[in-house]
Amino acid sequence: MKAIVLCGGMSQLQMVKELKNRGIISILADINPNAPAVKYADIFYKVSTLDIDGIRNVAVKENVDFILSVCADQMLLVAAQLSEELGLPCYIDYQTAKNVSSKEYMKRIFMENGIPTAKYIVADKMAIDDISGLKWPLIVKPVDCYSSKGVKKVTNEKELFSAFKDAVTYSRTNTAIVEEYVSGEELSVDYYIENGQAKMMCCRILDKIPEGNGFIICRGRYPAPLSEMLNSKIADVGQKIADAFCLKDTPMLVQMKVNGNDVRVIEFCARTGGGIKYRLMPHVTGFDVVKAVLDLTLGEKPHYNGHHLKKFIIDEFLYCYPGTLDHLEGFDELLSDGVIAHYDQFKANGSVFDTIESSGNRVAYFSVEADTMEELKKKHHLAENRVKAVTKEGKDLIRHDIIKFKPYGI
């Protein structure tokens, strides 16, 4: 058997490894020949994963048995479209993939089905009268993009028009959403939809880089300390989304804001979570969502048994000042000393850093794990002071000012 894996990031690397474990030939498609998964794949094609014609040509040439996507909204759409066109199995049909990949459609279905979300408008051109029914501040985002690209918070008309102009350039349909800003803690909630039932697996607090108007994640804190009432509301929201979008057997990631007992959905997708979720999910739930995607594609029905790890975990995502990376320092020693539980280097040595525009600008991450909050704080403090991303001249590029320990609370 042969399978195309779309994109070559760390999450996709896990899929390539899983294919190897099952004796399935992995064909990796990515525009970046230096992507982490490239050297592990059996066959590599340098082609954009958004190039429908290019991926189709690879699929036909290699006579593949299926096309796989994990951890990326738009890749899921490509996989579903070509799978349907070529008669290949996919855990989600093309129409559903379109529905869950379009923020415009998504918001409309939220409103029609009583799923709490922010008021919004969708437009391809910006006129001030269009937002007369919305309260400032506002959020501007492309309707079909990911990794926080083109997402801005604005407080006045000048910022609005500038952000809107940028957002539509990121959109393949040249449209953007403008919505009311919702205050509160942001949660990343992973569900598994099994026979139409939404099972909440993992809920984390997400922290963002404090500077600027962007929404770039710098930290994830597990578990989010939910009251019984909030836990019930979040479980109910997940089920409403599954019902509204007719989801039957699929992973699902939902981003939401919580303020007191008020819950508002930002967006969602029928996919596994990105970033380091490929490691976090099996660790804290005992359920491997990457394997689950492959199982579903092969016609099997994975089962989630409701396991939750009783630990405190902080995943710290690291960003850099401008400069050229020569090597990382401190990570292996911290791992050996038991201070950090895991780390990954996202950017290869020799990578050049400039501005921080999206989560794709991360140089690395480390994970700290503990039984108590005091132990977690101590380990985090040791790690934040010892990790380095060093230039040839010996300069540390890491933005240590972004690395902060935050006590849990909502």
Summary of the structure (lengths in Angstrom):
residues: 410
radius of gyration: 20.9
end to end distance: 47.6
largest distance: 59.2
contacts: 1378
relative contact order: 0.11
helix: 33%
strand: 28%
